């Protein structure tokens, strides 16, 4: 049995040189294909990086533009709000002045201010209040027609 073990080769016989060259040729071509593929991928990565940088630049420009527009709109809105506040204050002052003028005119005509009537009403009996309110409404209606005539004459 020792003869059988020694006769069977445990190491494969070396292949001839031409067979090694044939095996190296496909490996060499695969390496060159992989190198080409790697170069294409690197170029694509560089292109994508450039696209990303351009996109970020455009995005930054848009953001700055929108911020600027929003700032201008905010300033414009604040100016408009301040203008409206001023107008409302002027209207309030004008209305108060007109109210004072009407009150003065009514006093000059001999009519009492409504607030004076209200103070007197609070201290009276409920039955007397309804009688005075009826009388007050009649007086107001009479004044209303006088004011209307005055307004018509003024127009």
Secondary structure as the mmCIF struct_conf table of DSSP 4:
data_model
#
loop_
_struct_conf.conf_type_id
_struct_conf.id
_struct_conf.beg_label_comp_id
_struct_conf.beg_label_asym_id
_struct_conf.beg_label_seq_id
_struct_conf.end_label_comp_id
_struct_conf.end_label_asym_id
_struct_conf.end_label_seq_id
HELX_RH_AL_P HELX_RH_AL_P1 UNK A 2 UNK A 7
BEND BEND1 UNK A 8 UNK A 8
BEND BEND2 UNK A 10 UNK A 11
HELX_LH_PP_P HELX_LH_PP_P1 UNK A 12 UNK A 16
HELX_RH_AL_P HELX_RH_AL_P2 UNK A 17 UNK A 108
TURN_TY1_P TURN_TY1_P1 UNK A 109 UNK A 110
HELX_LH_PP_P HELX_LH_PP_P2 UNK A 111 UNK A 113
HELX_RH_AL_P HELX_RH_AL_P3 UNK A 114 UNK A 122
TURN_TY1_P TURN_TY1_P2 UNK A 123 UNK A 123
BEND BEND3 UNK A 124 UNK A 124
HELX_RH_AL_P HELX_RH_AL_P4 UNK A 126 UNK A 154
#
